Amino acid sequence: MPGSFLLREVRKMEDNYDGYYDDRKPDDDGKVTTDFDRSIIKKIAVIVLAVAVIITLSVLAMKYL
């Protein structure tokens, strides 16, 4: 029979499996999403804006002081 080797291997694995993780669900079970988190984008935008303001103030300070 062509698939008998695979069936024997599956049965062998099932015989060795103790079922320890059967009652454990992964932490992200049912929480997988495909859209991105907008709060991270907002935080990055605030940091970039703050850096731009600091650079502008530094250039103005070097020019006029």
BELCOR-V868621 format. One record per backbone hydrogen bond with DSSP energy under -0.5 kcal/mol. CO is the residue of the C=O (numbers start at 1). NH is the residue of the N-H. If there is no record, write none. Layout:
co:CO nh:NH
co:CO nh:NH
//
This chain:
co:1 nh:4
co:3 nh:7
co:4 nh:8
co:5 nh:9
co:6 nh:10
co:7 nh:11
co:8 nh:12
co:9 nh:13
co:10 nh:14
co:11 nh:15
co:12 nh:16
co:13 nh:17
co:19 nh:22
co:21 nh:24
co:26 nh:29
co:28 nh:31
co:36 nh:38
co:37 nh:40
co:37 nh:41
co:38 nh:42
co:39 nh:43
co:40 nh:44
co:41 nh:45
co:42 nh:46
co:43 nh:47
co:44 nh:48
co:45 nh:49
co:46 nh:50
co:47 nh:51
co:48 nh:52
co:49 nh:53
co:50 nh:54
co:51 nh:55
co:52 nh:56
co:53 nh:57
co:54 nh:58
co:55 nh:59
co:56 nh:60
co:57 nh:61
co:58 nh:62
co:59 nh:63
co:60 nh:64
co:61 nh:65
//
